[in-house]
Amino acid sequence: MGRRWRDGRGELIVHGSGDRGEGAGGASAVRIPLEIATSYRARTRGLLGRDSVTGALLLSPANSVHTFRMRIPIDVAYLDRNLRVVAVRTMRPGRLGMPRLRARHVVEAAAGVMDEWGLREGARVEVVATGG
């Protein structure tokens, strides 16, 4: 199930993992503004040099990240080919993240927000591209 997005903007929709007691039908999905970085140049730039991030950034394809030259700590979610979260980590500036073998995409956001969004291991996400 290959994913073909282009650099631009979109929306990240977080669905629950189904194991957090959301009840019958589950919790409602959380929608987050998303930047999409698929070109080598956009993925390399990522969040470097930013003082803050609004929403999230999707790097695809990617299975690891680093925070060298970053100014802020970030949350990092590793997604498999089915857009299910395989791991979530908070990284301080100046760190090198370990590659995740099953990861095909990475989502970055401000440190602490992913827990609020319900973006945790086992959660499923959806990416809706809305253009540049």
C-alpha positions as a printed NumPy array, in Angstrom:
array([[  0.   ,   0.   ,   0.   ],
       [  2.346,   2.726,  -1.267],
       [  1.636,   6.304,  -0.239],
       [  2.139,   9.102,  -2.757],
       [  1.919,  12.542,  -1.276],
       [  3.547,  15.754,  -2.487],
       [  5.119,  18.57 ,  -0.504],
       [  2.34 ,  20.782,   0.766],
       [ -0.334,  20.996,   3.396],
       [ -3.017,  18.745,   4.701],
       [ -4.613,  17.343,   7.781],
       [ -3.556,  14.554,  10.126],
       [ -6.54 ,  12.652,  11.492],
       [ -5.801,  10.602,  14.609],
       [ -8.039,   7.617,  15.282],
       [ -7.819,   5.78 ,  18.615],
       [ -5.887,   2.588,  19.199],
       [ -9.013,   0.794,  20.355],
       [ -7.382,  -0.281,  23.609],
       [ -7.769,   2.901,  25.648],
       [-11.367,   2.44 ,  26.757],
       [-12.909,   4.77 ,  24.202],
       [-16.197,   2.913,  24.573],
       [-18.552,   1.687,  21.89 ],
       [-17.722,   3.332,  18.601],
       [-14.483,   4.825,  19.988],
       [-13.594,   8.433,  20.623],
       [-14.051,  11.016,  17.929],
       [-11.069,  11.573,  15.668],
       [ -8.661,  14.437,  16.314],
       [ -7.806,  16.634,  13.313],
       [ -4.448,  18.408,  13.203],
       [ -3.047,  20.875,  10.633],
       [ -0.257,  19.117,   8.746],
       [  2.735,  20.053,   6.627],
       [  3.75 ,  17.296,   4.23 ],
       [  7.426,  16.888,   3.3  ],
       [  8.125,  14.221,   0.675],
       [ 10.924,  15.7  ,  -1.436],
       [ 14.51 ,  15.222,  -0.306],
       [ 14.888,  18.973,   0.208],
       [ 11.72 ,  19.362,   2.296],
       [ 12.467,  16.282,   4.42 ],
       [ 16.033,  17.453,   5.053],
       [ 14.83 ,  20.915,   6.119],
       [ 12.079,  19.528,   8.372],
       [ 11.731,  21.615,  11.521],
       [ 15.325,  22.868,  11.529],
       [ 15.7  ,  26.442,  12.655],
       [ 12.113,  26.862,  13.847],
       [ 11.202,  28.214,  17.278],
       [  7.778,  26.566,  17.244],
       [  5.562,  24.319,  15.171],
       [  1.852,  24.646,  14.523],
       [  0.232,  21.274,  14.068],
       [  2.506,  18.535,  12.769],
       [  4.998,  17.721,  10.027],
       [  4.9  ,  14.451,   8.063],
       [  8.205,  13.191,   6.64 ],
       [  7.749,  10.505,   4.006],
       [  9.503,   8.256,   3.358],
       [ 11.421,   8.22 ,   6.644],
       [ 12.201,   5.783,   9.448],
       [ 14.446,   7.932,  11.654],
       [ 15.116,  11.575,  12.495],
       [ 17.681,  13.729,  14.24 ],
       [ 17.341,  16.972,  16.165],
       [ 20.746,  18.489,  15.409],
       [ 20.435,  22.29 ,  14.908],
       [ 16.899,  22.226,  16.292],
       [ 15.89 ,  24.837,  18.834],
       [ 12.976,  23.035,  20.472],
       [ 12.247,  19.536,  21.797],
       [  9.822,  17.571,  19.628],
       [  7.536,  14.564,  19.758],
       [  8.231,  11.999,  17.042],
       [  5.735,   9.339,  15.948],
       [  6.927,   6.514,  13.7  ],
       [  4.242,   5.136,  11.352],
       [  4.2  ,   1.814,   9.518],
       [  3.024,   1.363,   5.923],
       [ -0.603,   1.13 ,   7.131],
       [ -0.29 ,   4.446,   9.033],
       [ -0.375,   2.767,  12.427],
       [  1.905,   4.233,  15.104],
       [  4.742,   1.842,  15.978],
       [  6.515,   4.156,  18.466],
       [  6.379,   7.68 ,  19.915],
       [  9.385,   9.432,  21.433],
       [ 10.166,  12.91 ,  22.744],
       [ 13.547,  14.167,  21.562],
       [ 15.578,  17.086,  22.877],
       [ 17.714,  19.16 ,  20.478],
       [ 21.016,  17.595,  19.47 ],
       [ 19.88 ,  13.951,  19.441],
       [ 19.986,  11.171,  16.866],
       [ 16.903,   8.954,  16.81 ],
       [ 17.215,   5.218,  16.308],
       [ 15.826,   3.946,  12.991],
       [ 12.595,   1.947,  13.353],
       [ 12.632,  -1.03 ,  11.036],
       [  8.846,  -1.138,  10.491],
       [  8.529,   2.66 ,  10.114],
       [  7.834,   4.131,   6.684],
       [  6.773,   7.642,   7.724],
       [  7.549,   9.997,  10.615],
       [  5.354,  12.673,  12.182],
       [  7.   ,  15.493,  14.157],
       [  5.275,  17.983,  16.448],
       [  5.95 ,  20.153,  19.505],
       [  6.98 ,  18.153,  22.563],
       [  4.001,  17.026,  24.639],
       [  1.194,  17.462,  22.113],
       [  1.002,  13.931,  20.752],
       [ -0.268,  12.568,  24.053],
       [ -3.024,  15.22 ,  24.012],
       [ -3.964,  14.15 ,  20.476],
       [ -4.078,  10.455,  21.415],
       [ -1.181,   9.805,  19.061],
       [  0.409,   6.821,  20.797],
       [  1.603,   3.348,  19.921],
       [ -1.167,   1.384,  18.22 ],
       [ -3.157,   4.439,  17.116],
       [ -4.123,   4.701,  13.471],
       [ -3.819,   7.936,  11.522],
       [ -5.076,   9.218,   8.216],
       [ -3.396,  11.839,   6.025],
       [ -5.586,  14.105,   3.9  ],
       [ -3.592,  16.27 ,   1.497],
       [ -5.188,  19.636,   0.723],
       [ -2.538,  21.042,  -1.611],
       [  0.313,  23.505,  -1.318]])
